Amino acid sequence: MDIKRLEKTLNEINGFGDEGVGINRLAYSEEERAVKEFFAELCRKEGLDVREDPAGNIIARRGGENPSLPAVAFGSHLDTVYEGGKYDGALGVVSALEVIRSLNDRGIKTEHPLEIISFAGEESARFGFSTIGSKAMSGTLGLEYEELKDRDGVFLSEELLKYSLNLEGAERSGDDFAVFFEIHIEQGPVLEKQGKQLGIVTGIAGATRFHLTVQGQASHSGTTPMGYRKDAFLGAAEISLALESAAVEEQHYGTVATVGVCEVKPGAMNIVPGLAELKVDIRGISKESKDRVIEKMTFAIAEAEKKRGLAVSVVKTADELPVTLSAEVITSLKDSADKLQYSYELLPSGAGHDAMNMARLCPTGMIFIPSKEGLSHNPEEYSALEDIGAGAQLLEEEIIKWAKVVHEAKR
Ligand SMILES: [Zn+2]
């Protein structure tokens, strides 16, 4: 493991899409294409067999002594959000390459083949649809993606055509993989606050989302006495606060609830709000815990309707199942972290990752690196090189364990 070499490669990767503010390597853009080609070349220099699958994922393979065995795979993504940071995605891909370089340096050969996978189009920023490459690989696209377009009106299908890609052809079988690992920055504040070097991810939260329309009655703010109002905003506020306390009660399950949008209409200082539209996002790795929050929200809605004479319509706009990561892989990661004497925390991931799709194909594990101030999707995103080195070392340890060493040259 050569942490300086890892840092150098990370900087080279971040030379792509860096024009002004943050990093801009959007899903299926020219910049993503260019960085993938650069990365593929780095992999070839390490003796890996590199191909691009039909969905645009880069797969760099190192043969195993026993080619009939399933691959030990690891990676992340090279695309970013608009004005993104230097670590989200890129860190996992670069760490994967550093593991291969280190095995090459050490003359280590493995029984199982190894695969670095750099997934295409992980971020939803451009097309409003996330983890495209890993969904294509795991056969879980399940959406009419032909209709998706970016903010400039460019269709995803046009971009795919331009690069001769086709999401349908990338599907792989679980039999291809023994295990999959992803290193990723935490993108939240927990590890930094707890002073831990690493996170071992227990599960990946699924989001359940609602669009609530609270119907009251708009009226004159000067002439309508307090007792005669049907204030849609106040109903919305009560529902929001009830959601907060419901999620606080569930916080030991890692469940969170957010009202990220509240639009009040007609939206004038001298009118009692007649309508409020809320967008609610509830996430967690326990379906039962999420269900209890939803139940309390439903109760709060009924209360607000009764108390304030409101009518609330509820539309469920998303309902993802949480992904539980493999207990065997978690135990293995803990054992290796103990052996290497790294401090770590077990924690759920509130954000989605390619690993959640790979978990449908094979046992899957994730390593989190602390994020300074929890910042991500932001040019200020930062993780310390020491922590990155610990994560990459832990990954190397796991790859050696899962892929089984058959030969180690003298150093
Ligand atoms: Zn990411």
Boltz pocket constraint, residues with backbone or C-beta under 6 A from the ligand:
constraints:
  - pocket:
      binder: B
      contacts: [[A, 77], [A, 88], [A, 89], [A, 122], [A, 184], [A, 352]]
      max_distance: 6.0
